[in-house]
Amino acid sequence: MHAILYHKYGLPDVLNYSQNAKKPKPDRGEVLVKIEAAALNPVDCEMRKGMLSILRSSKFPKIPGSDFAGRIVEAGAGVTRFKEGDEVYGMSKTRIGGAYAEYIKISPQEIGLKPKNITMEEAASIPLAALTSLQAMRDLAHLQSGQSVIINGASGGVGVYAIQLAKAMGAETTAVCSFRNAELVKGLGADHIIDYTQTDMLKLDQKFDMFYDVYGNKSLAKTRQLLNHGGTYVSTIPWPANFQAQFLSMFSSVKGKVVLVKSRTSDLDELRQLIESGQLKPVIDKVYPLAEGRAAQEYLETRRARGKVVLRVKS
Ligand SMILES: NC(=O)c1ccc[n+]([C@@H]2O[C@H](COP(=O)([O-])OP(=O)(O)OC[C@H]3O[C@@H](n4cnc5c(N)ncnc54)[C@H](OP(=O)(O)O)[C@@H]3O)[C@@H](O)[C@H]2O)c1
């Protein structure tokens, strides 16, 4: 099958396009999906560099990527929820990957039916980034209608869905991005915009119920004074310092949390309903053919993407 492979950890030049990659075979309880589109996430690049290598199989070649959309072509024994022919979208475990390819084998618990009103490329752009924001805002910050959230890194892959989900939850949303992305975030529903190149958000004379540090350069210690009593800081960066802050804030009036995204059918179904009702729209910056997976990762690593970067897998 066609796939992007790497045979060792390293810079983007370890990524190569192959037309002879081994097609996966689903085990009992798994499905085989013929992928039509995949999406990139910064964690794909971290895995390529060797992140969590001691927790991963030592076998090479590896296929990067977690986000995909496609059609089920084989349902292994014991699969009841999905059937051959179903159009699905989903996210594989980030340490396993496998999405920059023509086929992926996956647990049915990590996929959902694809929203009907969007393309395969658009569907692939949703899972990891939107699930992260859904789980951060709904499960960690318990964001409620009428509350306020400030999103640092609002114009990237995770941020563009965070704005829309916060809006759907009825929260007042402040988006932090550079000036060039102000129109984008406004169009997604941000109530207020802060250009971080002009304004130091840490000096704002205002408080929020949630500080969502998507970009990852504002710690709980730096942002505590921006949070209301009972407010929550959530970081997307699983660094030891952020887990330490989470532990130390357990008995404080302001909580620190770290989001670790998980793929679940029930959450993918919730996102599908938001998409089909028009409350959540895919935001795609660039689409590359699968064969250009290396260039796509190089672009993502500039940290200038506006929304998501996608791979077209179906030729
Ligand atoms: N823990 C988890 O489960 C989890 C899940 C998903 C993602 N993450 C992590 O979350 C982070 C963000 O992911 P992503 O997909 O959104 O990344 P991304 O798409 O690469 O983010 C790009 C965006 O970052 C913005 N940016 C660059 N410098 C900035 C700065 N100094 N301040 C604020 N914004 C800045 C850029 O906007 P401008 O051009 O306007 O500056 C650009 O739109 C990554 O580190 C990723 O690994 C973690």
Ligand as a Chemical Component Dictionary entry (heavy atoms), coordinates in Angstrom:
data_LIG
# 
_chem_comp.id                   LIG 
_chem_comp.type                 NON-POLYMER 
_chem_comp.pdbx_formal_charge   0 
_chem_comp.three_letter_code    LIG 
# 
loop_
_chem_comp_atom.comp_id 
_chem_comp_atom.atom_id 
_chem_comp_atom.alt_atom_id 
_chem_comp_atom.type_symbol 
_chem_comp_atom.charge 
_chem_comp_atom.model_Cartn_x 
_chem_comp_atom.model_Cartn_y 
_chem_comp_atom.model_Cartn_z 
_chem_comp_atom.pdbx_ordinal 
LIG N1  N1  N 0  -1.849 17.027 25.296 1  
LIG C1  C1  C 0  -2.626 16.743 24.248 2  
LIG O1  O1  O 0  -3.452 15.828 24.293 3  
LIG C2  C2  C 0  -2.500 17.585 23.011 4  
LIG C3  C3  C 0  -3.447 17.454 21.990 5  
LIG C4  C4  C 0  -3.350 18.287 20.880 6  
LIG C5  C5  C 0  -2.290 19.191 20.771 7  
LIG N2  N2  N 1  -1.373 19.256 21.775 8  
LIG C6  C6  C 0  -0.277 20.243 21.688 9  
LIG O2  O2  O 0  -0.862 21.531 21.584 10 
LIG C7  C7  C 0  0.026  22.401 20.907 11 
LIG C8  C8  C 0  -0.745 23.172 19.848 12 
LIG O3  O3  O 0  -1.174 22.280 18.826 13 
LIG P1  P1  P 0  -1.732 22.857 17.457 14 
LIG O4  O4  O 0  -2.123 21.702 16.618 15 
LIG O5  O5  O -1 -2.731 23.924 17.717 16 
LIG O6  O6  O 0  -0.393 23.542 16.868 17 
LIG P2  P2  P 0  -0.189 24.386 15.550 18 
LIG O7  O7  O 0  -1.340 24.176 14.618 19 
LIG O8  O8  O 0  1.186  24.106 15.050 20 
LIG O9  O9  O 0  -0.224 25.896 16.071 21 
LIG C9  C9  C 0  0.091  26.898 15.151 22 
LIG C10 C10 C 0  -0.399 28.222 15.684 23 
LIG O10 O10 O 0  0.416  28.632 16.789 24 
LIG C11 C11 C 0  0.321  30.048 16.846 25 
LIG N3  N3  N 0  1.449  30.637 17.545 26 
LIG C12 C12 C 0  2.756  30.636 17.145 27 
LIG N4  N4  N 0  3.514  31.302 18.066 28 
LIG C13 C13 C 0  2.652  31.730 19.038 29 
LIG C14 C14 C 0  2.828  32.448 20.250 30 
LIG N5  N5  N 0  4.030  32.869 20.652 31 
LIG N6  N6  N 0  1.729  32.712 21.011 32 
LIG C15 C15 C 0  0.490  32.285 20.643 33 
LIG N7  N7  N 0  0.262  31.593 19.491 34 
LIG C16 C16 C 0  1.341  31.315 18.702 35 
LIG C17 C17 C 0  0.315  30.487 15.387 36 
LIG O11 O11 O 0  -0.449 31.671 15.304 37 
LIG P3  P3  P 0  0.243  33.051 14.871 38 
LIG O12 O12 O 0  0.853  32.775 13.510 39 
LIG O13 O13 O 0  -0.907 34.006 14.866 40 
LIG O14 O14 O 0  1.288  33.336 15.898 41 
LIG C18 C18 C 0  -0.342 29.312 14.634 42 
LIG O15 O15 O 0  -1.648 29.633 14.170 43 
LIG C19 C19 C 0  1.143  21.528 20.362 44 
LIG O16 O16 O 0  2.274  21.623 21.210 45 
LIG C20 C20 C 0  0.554  20.128 20.435 46 
LIG O17 O17 O 0  1.522  19.109 20.538 47 
LIG C21 C21 C 0  -1.437 18.469 22.866 48 
# 
loop_
_chem_comp_bond.comp_id 
_chem_comp_bond.atom_id_1 
_chem_comp_bond.atom_id_2 
_chem_comp_bond.value_order 
_chem_comp_bond.pdbx_ordinal 
LIG N1  C1  SING 1  
LIG C1  O1  DOUB 2  
LIG C1  C2  SING 3  
LIG C2  C3  SING 4  
LIG C2  C21 DOUB 5  
LIG C3  C4  DOUB 6  
LIG C4  C5  SING 7  
LIG C5  N2  DOUB 8  
LIG N2  C6  SING 9  
LIG N2  C21 SING 10 
LIG C6  O2  SING 11 
LIG C6  C20 SING 12 
LIG O2  C7  SING 13 
LIG C7  C8  SING 14 
LIG C7  C19 SING 15 
LIG C8  O3  SING 16 
LIG O3  P1  SING 17 
LIG P1  O4  DOUB 18 
LIG P1  O5  SING 19 
LIG P1  O6  SING 20 
LIG O6  P2  SING 21 
LIG P2  O7  DOUB 22 
LIG P2  O8  SING 23 
LIG P2  O9  SING 24 
LIG O9  C9  SING 25 
LIG C9  C10 SING 26 
LIG C10 O10 SING 27 
LIG C10 C18 SING 28 
LIG O10 C11 SING 29 
LIG C11 N3  SING 30 
LIG C11 C17 SING 31 
LIG N3  C12 SING 32 
LIG N3  C16 SING 33 
LIG C12 N4  DOUB 34 
LIG N4  C13 SING 35 
LIG C13 C14 SING 36 
LIG C13 C16 DOUB 37 
LIG C14 N5  SING 38 
LIG C14 N6  DOUB 39 
LIG N6  C15 SING 40 
LIG C15 N7  DOUB 41 
LIG N7  C16 SING 42 
LIG C17 O11 SING 43 
LIG C17 C18 SING 44 
LIG O11 P3  SING 45 
LIG P3  O12 DOUB 46 
LIG P3  O13 SING 47 
LIG P3  O14 SING 48 
LIG C18 O15 SING 49 
LIG C19 O16 SING 50 
LIG C19 C20 SING 51 
LIG C20 O17 SING 52 
# 
